[in-house]
């Protein structure tokens, strides 16, 4: 039996229109709120407008004979407990073999691990400190300091810059290695960017530093040949068991290998690690 269709009065039509508008507002508003909350929660940053690189971007030699030399002091500042092995593990092992003295500062405590909603922060902190220490021992770091800022929420504050200045002035390195804040990959971790920014500010008042070598950069001007060190870099990644295991370890290793092959191609070697080097002192 056909349903009898009732014509709506103008008042009823108006009520229906309002009800639909309210519903639409609720659905779209809710969606925007959820997306906005998600954007605030994820630690990643994305450049909607791609940054233009330095032009020209000539190759630079950061006095590499001096860099890979007995007694040269190098300080590495990273954001998370696995960053140094991930980005420059081959170069660090090579530096150690050359006799350099390497101190490391890790700015956050890595308490979020993989940013899952139900991870135990205290346990993450503990495990990741153990892994970072084991990894630094494996490539030959002489000192490791974890500043303990919360993972995923780092900002370049005056206090952080001062603490980095103090660490650098106490050790007096000629070389500082840190994340590239000016030309990071288009999508990268906010902590990486902010740690790199804080280091760039800190080295303005640290007279010992001759070279700032920035890694995780879209515009390297120097590549360290790590062809001989690739197997050691693979082993260093495996030390961070809480982060890289099973198929994830395989995925991460392949990703790091692709990047090392790309960097190696720039200088005609099998594997490399790229840096954007800035000379601060003659
Ligand atoms: Zn990181």
py3Dmol code that shows the C-alpha trace and the ligand (Angstrom):
import py3Dmol

protein = """\
ATOM      1  CA  UNK A   1       0.000   0.000   0.000  1.00  0.00           C
ATOM      2  CA  UNK A   2       1.460   3.359  -0.987  1.00  0.00           C
ATOM      3  CA  UNK A   3       2.304   5.608   1.912  1.00  0.00           C
ATOM      4  CA  UNK A   4       0.244   8.729   2.080  1.00  0.00           C
ATOM      5  CA  UNK A   5       2.511  11.727   1.672  1.00  0.00           C
ATOM      6  CA  UNK A   6       1.658  14.672   3.798  1.00  0.00           C
ATOM      7  CA  UNK A   7       2.507  18.156   2.527  1.00  0.00           C
ATOM      8  CA  UNK A   8       4.386  20.149   5.148  1.00  0.00           C
ATOM      9  CA  UNK A   9       3.210  23.556   6.180  1.00  0.00           C
ATOM     10  CA  UNK A  10       5.746  26.452   5.780  1.00  0.00           C
ATOM     11  CA  UNK A  11       6.306  26.390   9.599  1.00  0.00           C
ATOM     12  CA  UNK A  12       7.039  22.669   9.566  1.00  0.00           C
ATOM     13  CA  UNK A  13       9.432  23.110   6.631  1.00  0.00           C
ATOM     14  CA  UNK A  14      11.304  25.815   8.541  1.00  0.00           C
ATOM     15  CA  UNK A  15      11.594  23.570  11.643  1.00  0.00           C
ATOM     16  CA  UNK A  16      12.914  20.723   9.504  1.00  0.00           C
ATOM     17  CA  UNK A  17      15.450  23.006   7.791  1.00  0.00           C
ATOM     18  CA  UNK A  18      16.711  24.261  11.163  1.00  0.00           C
ATOM     19  CA  UNK A  19      16.992  20.716  12.533  1.00  0.00           C
ATOM     20  CA  UNK A  20      19.059  19.637   9.501  1.00  0.00           C
ATOM     21  CA  UNK A  21      21.312  22.680   9.784  1.00  0.00           C
ATOM     22  CA  UNK A  22      21.927  21.919  13.487  1.00  0.00           C
ATOM     23  CA  UNK A  23      22.771  18.308  12.659  1.00  0.00           C
ATOM     24  CA  UNK A  24      25.219  19.331   9.922  1.00  0.00           C
ATOM     25  CA  UNK A  25      26.866  21.824  12.259  1.00  0.00           C
ATOM     26  CA  UNK A  26      27.298  19.156  14.941  1.00  0.00           C
ATOM     27  CA  UNK A  27      28.750  16.568  12.555  1.00  0.00           C
ATOM     28  CA  UNK A  28      31.189  18.912  10.773  1.00  0.00           C
ATOM     29  CA  UNK A  29      32.099  20.774  13.960  1.00  0.00           C
ATOM     30  CA  UNK A  30      32.794  17.470  15.724  1.00  0.00           C
ATOM     31  CA  UNK A  31      34.908  16.286  12.836  1.00  0.00           C
ATOM     32  CA  UNK A  32      36.950  19.501  12.819  1.00  0.00           C
ATOM     33  CA  UNK A  33      37.436  19.258  16.598  1.00  0.00           C
ATOM     34  CA  UNK A  34      38.616  15.640  16.353  1.00  0.00           C
ATOM     35  CA  UNK A  35      41.059  16.497  13.537  1.00  0.00           C
ATOM     36  CA  UNK A  36      42.325  19.537  15.410  1.00  0.00           C
ATOM     37  CA  UNK A  37      42.833  17.471  18.604  1.00  0.00           C
ATOM     38  CA  UNK A  38      44.654  14.826  16.590  1.00  0.00           C
ATOM     39  CA  UNK A  39      46.872  17.481  15.001  1.00  0.00           C
ATOM     40  CA  UNK A  40      47.746  18.864  18.447  1.00  0.00           C
ATOM     41  CA  UNK A  41      48.416  15.384  19.815  1.00  0.00           C
ATOM     42  CA  UNK A  42      50.687  14.018  17.069  1.00  0.00           C
ATOM     43  CA  UNK A  43      54.272  15.155  17.483  1.00  0.00           C
ATOM     44  CA  UNK A  44      54.882  15.468  13.752  1.00  0.00           C
ATOM     45  CA  UNK A  45      55.185  18.776  11.938  1.00  0.00           C
ATOM     46  CA  UNK A  46      54.514  19.292   8.267  1.00  0.00           C
ATOM     47  CA  UNK A  47      55.497  22.251   6.105  1.00  0.00           C
ATOM     48  CA  UNK A  48      52.357  23.013   4.103  1.00  0.00           C
ATOM     49  CA  UNK A  49      54.438  25.422   2.063  1.00  0.00           C
ATOM     50  CA  UNK A  50      57.678  23.708   1.130  1.00  0.00           C
ATOM     51  CA  UNK A  51      60.768  25.540   2.374  1.00  0.00           C
ATOM     52  CA  UNK A  52      63.067  26.797  -0.356  1.00  0.00           C
ATOM     53  CA  UNK A  53      66.574  25.513   0.003  1.00  0.00           C
ATOM     54  CA  UNK A  54      69.762  27.562   0.046  1.00  0.00           C
ATOM     55  CA  UNK A  55      70.830  28.555  -3.494  1.00  0.00           C
ATOM     56  CA  UNK A  56      73.536  27.990  -4.328  1.00  0.00           C
ATOM     57  CA  UNK A  57      74.332  25.123  -1.960  1.00  0.00           C
ATOM     58  CA  UNK A  58      78.053  24.510  -2.572  1.00  0.00           C
ATOM     59  CA  UNK A  59      79.797  21.453  -1.147  1.00  0.00           C
ATOM     60  CA  UNK A  60      81.710  22.148   2.047  1.00  0.00           C
ATOM     61  CA  UNK A  61      84.480  20.246   3.766  1.00  0.00           C
ATOM     62  CA  UNK A  62      84.155  20.703   7.539  1.00  0.00           C
ATOM     63  CA  UNK A  63      87.937  20.294   7.889  1.00  0.00           C
ATOM     64  CA  UNK A  64      87.295  16.539   7.783  1.00  0.00           C
ATOM     65  CA  UNK A  65      90.934  15.609   8.371  1.00  0.00           C
ATOM     66  CA  UNK A  66      90.678  17.355  11.715  1.00  0.00           C
ATOM     67  CA  UNK A  67      87.200  15.924  12.351  1.00  0.00           C
ATOM     68  CA  UNK A  68      88.234  12.285  11.946  1.00  0.00           C
ATOM     69  CA  UNK A  69      91.310  12.672  14.088  1.00  0.00           C
ATOM     70  CA  UNK A  70      92.590  11.512  17.449  1.00  0.00           C
ATOM     71  CA  UNK A  71      91.491  13.764  20.294  1.00  0.00           C
ATOM     72  CA  UNK A  72      88.975  15.873  18.346  1.00  0.00           C
ATOM     73  CA  UNK A  73      86.042  16.776  20.565  1.00  0.00           C
ATOM     74  CA  UNK A  74      82.581  16.262  19.092  1.00  0.00           C
ATOM     75  CA  UNK A  75      79.256  16.877  20.801  1.00  0.00           C
ATOM     76  CA  UNK A  76      76.071  15.297  19.490  1.00  0.00           C
ATOM     77  CA  UNK A  77      72.727  16.746  20.546  1.00  0.00           C
ATOM     78  CA  UNK A  78      69.620  14.747  19.673  1.00  0.00           C
ATOM     79  CA  UNK A  79      65.958  14.779  20.684  1.00  0.00           C
ATOM     80  CA  UNK A  80      65.274  11.085  21.393  1.00  0.00           C
ATOM     81  CA  UNK A  81      67.267   8.125  22.710  1.00  0.00           C
ATOM     82  CA  UNK A  82      67.503   6.415  19.269  1.00  0.00           C
ATOM     83  CA  UNK A  83      68.164   9.477  17.068  1.00  0.00           C
ATOM     84  CA  UNK A  84      71.957   9.378  16.975  1.00  0.00           C
ATOM     85  CA  UNK A  85      72.100   5.757  15.790  1.00  0.00           C
ATOM     86  CA  UNK A  86      69.251   6.299  13.323  1.00  0.00           C
ATOM     87  CA  UNK A  87      70.658   9.410  11.658  1.00  0.00           C
ATOM     88  CA  UNK A  88      74.436   9.368  12.133  1.00  0.00           C
ATOM     89  CA  UNK A  89      75.344   5.984  13.675  1.00  0.00           C
ATOM     90  CA  UNK A  90      77.882   5.214  10.924  1.00  0.00           C
ATOM     91  CA  UNK A  91      79.654   8.552  11.292  1.00  0.00           C
ATOM     92  CA  UNK A  92      79.797   8.201  15.095  1.00  0.00           C
ATOM     93  CA  UNK A  93      81.405   4.744  14.856  1.00  0.00           C
ATOM     94  CA  UNK A  94      83.847   6.088  12.266  1.00  0.00           C
ATOM     95  CA  UNK A  95      84.688   9.092  14.474  1.00  0.00           C
ATOM     96  CA  UNK A  96      85.353   6.834  17.435  1.00  0.00           C
ATOM     97  CA  UNK A  97      87.655   4.601  15.362  1.00  0.00           C
ATOM     98  CA  UNK A  98      89.549   7.730  14.311  1.00  0.00           C
ATOM     99  CA  UNK A  99      90.108   8.548  17.995  1.00  0.00           C
ATOM    100  CA  UNK A 100      87.611  11.393  18.459  1.00  0.00           C
ATOM    101  CA  UNK A 101      86.101  12.030  21.872  1.00  0.00           C
ATOM    102  CA  UNK A 102      82.309  12.138  21.584  1.00  0.00           C
ATOM    103  CA  UNK A 103      79.831  13.439  24.156  1.00  0.00           C
ATOM    104  CA  UNK A 104      76.112  13.051  23.634  1.00  0.00           C
ATOM    105  CA  UNK A 105      73.178  15.065  24.971  1.00  0.00           C
ATOM    106  CA  UNK A 106      69.654  13.684  24.502  1.00  0.00           C
ATOM    107  CA  UNK A 107      67.084  16.369  25.176  1.00  0.00           C
ATOM    108  CA  UNK A 108      63.900  14.340  25.877  1.00  0.00           C
ATOM    109  CA  UNK A 109      63.547  11.168  27.904  1.00  0.00           C
ATOM    110  CA  UNK A 110      61.685   9.205  25.192  1.00  0.00           C
ATOM    111  CA  UNK A 111      58.785   8.492  27.539  1.00  0.00           C
ATOM    112  CA  UNK A 112      56.202   8.238  24.721  1.00  0.00           C
ATOM    113  CA  UNK A 113      58.095   5.482  22.877  1.00  0.00           C
ATOM    114  CA  UNK A 114      55.801   4.930  19.867  1.00  0.00           C
ATOM    115  CA  UNK A 115      53.049   7.315  21.013  1.00  0.00           C
ATOM    116  CA  UNK A 116      50.593   4.524  21.691  1.00  0.00           C
ATOM    117  CA  UNK A 117      47.752   5.623  24.010  1.00  0.00           C
ATOM    118  CA  UNK A 118      48.410   3.040  26.729  1.00  0.00           C
ATOM    119  CA  UNK A 119      52.186   2.938  27.143  1.00  0.00           C
ATOM    120  CA  UNK A 120      53.818   3.153  30.547  1.00  0.00           C
ATOM    121  CA  UNK A 121      55.870   6.378  30.600  1.00  0.00           C
ATOM    122  CA  UNK A 122      58.070   5.434  33.582  1.00  0.00           C
ATOM    123  CA  UNK A 123      58.907   2.065  32.038  1.00  0.00           C
ATOM    124  CA  UNK A 124      59.614   3.676  28.634  1.00  0.00           C
ATOM    125  CA  UNK A 125      61.956   6.177  30.273  1.00  0.00           C
ATOM    126  CA  UNK A 126      63.878   3.390  32.016  1.00  0.00           C
ATOM    127  CA  UNK A 127      64.104   1.062  29.007  1.00  0.00           C
ATOM    128  CA  UNK A 128      65.123   3.797  26.624  1.00  0.00           C
ATOM    129  CA  UNK A 129      67.884   5.062  28.906  1.00  0.00           C
ATOM    130  CA  UNK A 130      69.302   1.527  29.044  1.00  0.00           C
ATOM    131  CA  UNK A 131      69.109   1.208  25.242  1.00  0.00           C
ATOM    132  CA  UNK A 132      70.681   4.642  24.618  1.00  0.00           C
ATOM    133  CA  UNK A 133      73.536   3.830  27.006  1.00  0.00           C
ATOM    134  CA  UNK A 134      74.143   0.432  25.364  1.00  0.00           C
ATOM    135  CA  UNK A 135      74.113   2.031  21.901  1.00  0.00           C
ATOM    136  CA  UNK A 136      76.526   4.820  22.933  1.00  0.00           C
ATOM    137  CA  UNK A 137      78.847   2.195  24.420  1.00  0.00           C
ATOM    138  CA  UNK A 138      78.664   0.263  21.155  1.00  0.00           C
ATOM    139  CA  UNK A 139      79.795   3.184  18.988  1.00  0.00           C
ATOM    140  CA  UNK A 140      82.155   4.525  21.612  1.00  0.00           C
ATOM    141  CA  UNK A 141      80.527   7.575  23.190  1.00  0.00           C
ATOM    142  CA  UNK A 142      82.435   8.869  26.200  1.00  0.00           C
ATOM    143  CA  UNK A 143      79.613  10.672  27.990  1.00  0.00           C
ATOM    144  CA  UNK A 144      75.824  10.602  27.786  1.00  0.00           C
ATOM    145  CA  UNK A 145      73.472  13.118  29.373  1.00  0.00           C
ATOM    146  CA  UNK A 146      69.668  12.915  29.152  1.00  0.00           C
ATOM    147  CA  UNK A 147      68.088  16.290  29.936  1.00  0.00           C
ATOM    148  CA  UNK A 148      64.689  14.659  30.576  1.00  0.00           C
ATOM    149  CA  UNK A 149      62.238  16.945  28.750  1.00  0.00           C
ATOM    150  CA  UNK A 150      58.919  15.203  27.949  1.00  0.00           C
ATOM    151  CA  UNK A 151      58.946  13.347  24.639  1.00  0.00           C
ATOM    152  CA  UNK A 152      56.761  14.802  21.889  1.00  0.00           C
ATOM    153  CA  UNK A 153      56.207  18.216  23.442  1.00  0.00           C
ATOM    154  CA  UNK A 154      59.583  19.919  23.106  1.00  0.00           C
ATOM    155  CA  UNK A 155      59.964  23.651  22.552  1.00  0.00           C
ATOM    156  CA  UNK A 156      63.112  25.667  22.291  1.00  0.00           C
ATOM    157  CA  UNK A 157      62.969  27.536  25.598  1.00  0.00           C
ATOM    158  CA  UNK A 158      65.547  29.885  27.113  1.00  0.00           C
ATOM    159  CA  UNK A 159      66.229  27.322  29.829  1.00  0.00           C
ATOM    160  CA  UNK A 160      66.929  24.600  27.272  1.00  0.00           C
ATOM    161  CA  UNK A 161      69.269  26.890  25.308  1.00  0.00           C
ATOM    162  CA  UNK A 162      71.108  27.782  28.537  1.00  0.00           C
ATOM    163  CA  UNK A 163      71.456  24.119  29.547  1.00  0.00           C
ATOM    164  CA  UNK A 164      72.858  23.262  26.128  1.00  0.00           C
ATOM    165  CA  UNK A 165      75.258  26.201  26.294  1.00  0.00           C
ATOM    166  CA  UNK A 166      76.496  24.969  29.648  1.00  0.00           C
ATOM    167  CA  UNK A 167      76.977  21.400  28.369  1.00  0.00           C
ATOM    168  CA  UNK A 168      78.867  22.706  25.320  1.00  0.00           C
ATOM    169  CA  UNK A 169      80.988  25.176  27.300  1.00  0.00           C
ATOM    170  CA  UNK A 170      81.901  22.491  29.873  1.00  0.00           C
ATOM    171  CA  UNK A 171      83.117  20.054  27.199  1.00  0.00           C
ATOM    172  CA  UNK A 172      84.400  22.656  24.685  1.00  0.00           C
ATOM    173  CA  UNK A 173      83.900  20.681  21.474  1.00  0.00           C
ATOM    174  CA  UNK A 174      85.095  21.977  18.120  1.00  0.00           C
ATOM    175  CA  UNK A 175      82.247  20.187  16.362  1.00  0.00           C
ATOM    176  CA  UNK A 176      78.578  20.068  17.322  1.00  0.00           C
ATOM    177  CA  UNK A 177      76.171  17.758  15.499  1.00  0.00           C
ATOM    178  CA  UNK A 178      72.437  18.468  15.729  1.00  0.00           C
ATOM    179  CA  UNK A 179      69.170  18.329  13.790  1.00  0.00           C
ATOM    180  CA  UNK A 180      68.730  20.738  10.897  1.00  0.00           C
ATOM    181  CA  UNK A 181      66.071  23.204  11.998  1.00  0.00           C
ATOM    182  CA  UNK A 182      66.215  25.445   8.914  1.00  0.00           C
ATOM    183  CA  UNK A 183      65.871  22.742   6.257  1.00  0.00           C
ATOM    184  CA  UNK A 184      64.325  19.666   7.890  1.00  0.00           C
ATOM    185  CA  UNK A 185      62.513  17.035   5.837  1.00  0.00           C
ATOM    186  CA  UNK A 186      59.092  18.415   4.847  1.00  0.00           C
ATOM    187  CA  UNK A 187      57.434  16.179   7.431  1.00  0.00           C
ATOM    188  CA  UNK A 188      59.467  15.600  10.558  1.00  0.00           C
ATOM    189  CA  UNK A 189      59.192  15.229  14.300  1.00  0.00           C
ATOM    190  CA  UNK A 190      58.574  18.524  16.120  1.00  0.00           C
ATOM    191  CA  UNK A 191      61.066  17.532  18.838  1.00  0.00           C
ATOM    192  CA  UNK A 192      63.783  17.185  16.183  1.00  0.00           C
ATOM    193  CA  UNK A 193      63.098  20.658  14.861  1.00  0.00           C
ATOM    194  CA  UNK A 194      62.960  22.294  18.277  1.00  0.00           C
ATOM    195  CA  UNK A 195      66.080  20.522  19.563  1.00  0.00           C
ATOM    196  CA  UNK A 196      67.887  21.698  16.400  1.00  0.00           C
ATOM    197  CA  UNK A 197      66.635  25.243  16.899  1.00  0.00           C
ATOM    198  CA  UNK A 198      67.822  25.302  20.530  1.00  0.00           C
ATOM    199  CA  UNK A 199      71.288  24.082  19.489  1.00  0.00           C
ATOM    200  CA  UNK A 200      71.517  26.731  16.745  1.00  0.00           C
ATOM    201  CA  UNK A 201      70.794  29.387  19.394  1.00  0.00           C
ATOM    202  CA  UNK A 202      73.132  27.791  21.954  1.00  0.00           C
ATOM    203  CA  UNK A 203      76.197  27.730  19.669  1.00  0.00           C
ATOM    204  CA  UNK A 204      75.961  31.501  19.200  1.00  0.00           C
ATOM    205  CA  UNK A 205      77.581  31.822  22.621  1.00  0.00           C
ATOM    206  CA  UNK A 206      79.943  28.857  22.692  1.00  0.00           C
ATOM    207  CA  UNK A 207      83.334  30.056  21.418  1.00  0.00           C
ATOM    208  CA  UNK A 208      84.932  26.589  21.128  1.00  0.00           C
ATOM    209  CA  UNK A 209      82.558  25.424  18.369  1.00  0.00           C
ATOM    210  CA  UNK A 210      84.077  25.781  14.895  1.00  0.00           C
ATOM    211  CA  UNK A 211      81.550  23.722  12.969  1.00  0.00           C
ATOM    212  CA  UNK A 212      77.852  23.064  13.378  1.00  0.00           C
ATOM    213  CA  UNK A 213      77.028  19.902  11.445  1.00  0.00           C
ATOM    214  CA  UNK A 214      73.287  19.492  10.935  1.00  0.00           C
ATOM    215  CA  UNK A 215      71.837  16.094  10.124  1.00  0.00           C
ATOM    216  CA  UNK A 216      68.338  15.007   9.021  1.00  0.00           C
ATOM    217  CA  UNK A 217      68.581  17.755   6.441  1.00  0.00           C
ATOM    218  CA  UNK A 218      66.965  18.223   3.043  1.00  0.00           C
ATOM    219  CA  UNK A 219      70.016  20.113   1.775  1.00  0.00           C
ATOM    220  CA  UNK A 220      73.265  18.377   2.758  1.00  0.00           C
ATOM    221  CA  UNK A 221      76.483  20.075   1.675  1.00  0.00           C
ATOM    222  CA  UNK A 222      78.776  17.346   3.016  1.00  0.00           C
ATOM    223  CA  UNK A 223      78.467  13.552   3.075  1.00  0.00           C
ATOM    224  CA  UNK A 224      80.390  11.284   5.378  1.00  0.00           C
ATOM    225  CA  UNK A 225      81.281   7.988   3.670  1.00  0.00           C
ATOM    226  CA  UNK A 226      79.989   5.195   5.909  1.00  0.00           C
ATOM    227  CA  UNK A 227      80.267   2.333   3.404  1.00  0.00           C
ATOM    228  CA  UNK A 228      82.544   0.349   5.737  1.00  0.00           C
ATOM    229  CA  UNK A 229      80.337   1.157   8.708  1.00  0.00           C
ATOM    230  CA  UNK A 230      76.952   0.130   7.324  1.00  0.00           C
ATOM    231  CA  UNK A 231      76.912  -3.299   9.072  1.00  0.00           C
ATOM    232  CA  UNK A 232      77.721  -1.582  12.375  1.00  0.00           C
ATOM    233  CA  UNK A 233      74.948   0.940  11.835  1.00  0.00           C
ATOM    234  CA  UNK A 234      72.511  -1.935  11.275  1.00  0.00           C
ATOM    235  CA  UNK A 235      73.648  -3.482  14.571  1.00  0.00           C
ATOM    236  CA  UNK A 236      73.223  -0.150  16.379  1.00  0.00           C
ATOM    237  CA  UNK A 237      69.584   0.062  15.283  1.00  0.00           C
ATOM    238  CA  UNK A 238      68.971  -3.416  16.709  1.00  0.00           C
ATOM    239  CA  UNK A 239      70.016  -2.213  20.176  1.00  0.00           C
ATOM    240  CA  UNK A 240      66.836  -0.099  20.378  1.00  0.00           C
ATOM    241  CA  UNK A 241      64.701  -3.191  20.839  1.00  0.00           C
ATOM    242  CA  UNK A 242      61.771  -1.270  22.334  1.00  0.00           C
ATOM    243  CA  UNK A 243      61.511   0.773  19.117  1.00  0.00           C
ATOM    244  CA  UNK A 244      62.646  -1.503  16.337  1.00  0.00           C
ATOM    245  CA  UNK A 245      61.744  -5.174  16.405  1.00  0.00           C
ATOM    246  CA  UNK A 246      60.357  -7.819  14.044  1.00  0.00           C
ATOM    247  CA  UNK A 247      58.886  -6.397  10.856  1.00  0.00           C
ATOM    248  CA  UNK A 248      59.284  -2.868  12.237  1.00  0.00           C
ATOM    249  CA  UNK A 249      63.061  -3.348  12.522  1.00  0.00           C
ATOM    250  CA  UNK A 250      63.117  -4.561   8.928  1.00  0.00           C
ATOM    251  CA  UNK A 251      61.043  -1.578   7.759  1.00  0.00           C
ATOM    252  CA  UNK A 252      63.164   0.946   9.648  1.00  0.00           C
ATOM    253  CA  UNK A 253      66.436  -0.645   8.501  1.00  0.00           C
ATOM    254  CA  UNK A 254      65.259  -0.535   4.864  1.00  0.00           C
ATOM    255  CA  UNK A 255      64.254   3.109   5.267  1.00  0.00           C
ATOM    256  CA  UNK A 256      67.612   4.043   6.812  1.00  0.00           C
ATOM    257  CA  UNK A 257      69.422   2.055   4.111  1.00  0.00           C
ATOM    258  CA  UNK A 258      67.550   3.885   1.310  1.00  0.00           C
ATOM    259  CA  UNK A 259      68.570   7.187   2.839  1.00  0.00           C
ATOM    260  CA  UNK A 260      72.214   6.036   3.244  1.00  0.00           C
ATOM    261  CA  UNK A 261      72.280   4.880  -0.402  1.00  0.00           C
ATOM    262  CA  UNK A 262      70.881   8.259  -1.549  1.00  0.00           C
ATOM    263  CA  UNK A 263      73.468  10.161   0.450  1.00  0.00           C
ATOM    264  CA  UNK A 264      76.223   7.825  -0.748  1.00  0.00           C
ATOM    265  CA  UNK A 265      75.250   8.540  -4.368  1.00  0.00           C
ATOM    266  CA  UNK A 266      76.041  12.203  -3.826  1.00  0.00           C
ATOM    267  CA  UNK A 267      79.727  11.354  -3.342  1.00  0.00           C
ATOM    268  CA  UNK A 268      79.934   8.134  -5.357  1.00  0.00           C
ATOM    269  CA  UNK A 269      80.091   5.705  -2.432  1.00  0.00           C
ATOM    270  CA  UNK A 270      77.840   2.813  -1.419  1.00  0.00           C
ATOM    271  CA  UNK A 271      76.572   4.381   1.805  1.00  0.00           C
ATOM    272  CA  UNK A 272      76.733   7.870   3.261  1.00  0.00           C
ATOM    273  CA  UNK A 273      75.283  10.189   5.902  1.00  0.00           C
ATOM    274  CA  UNK A 274      74.508  13.745   4.851  1.00  0.00           C
ATOM    275  CA  UNK A 275      75.115  16.916   6.858  1.00  0.00           C
ATOM    276  CA  UNK A 276      74.607  20.616   6.299  1.00  0.00           C
ATOM    277  CA  UNK A 277      77.760  22.106   7.728  1.00  0.00           C
ATOM    278  CA  UNK A 278      78.041  25.690   8.907  1.00  0.00           C
ATOM    279  CA  UNK A 279      81.387  27.151   9.845  1.00  0.00           C
ATOM    280  CA  UNK A 280      81.117  29.300  12.975  1.00  0.00           C
ATOM    281  CA  UNK A 281      84.790  29.981  13.666  1.00  0.00           C
ATOM    282  CA  UNK A 282      87.860  29.994  11.375  1.00  0.00           C
TER     283      UNK A 282
END
"""
ligand_1 = """\
1
ZN
Zn 63.581 11.222 17.197
"""
view = py3Dmol.view(width=600, height=400)
view.addModel(protein, "pdb")
view.setStyle({"model": 0}, {"cartoon": {"style": "trace"}})
view.addModel(ligand_1, "xyz")
view.setStyle({"model": 1}, {"stick": {}})
view.zoomTo()
view.show()
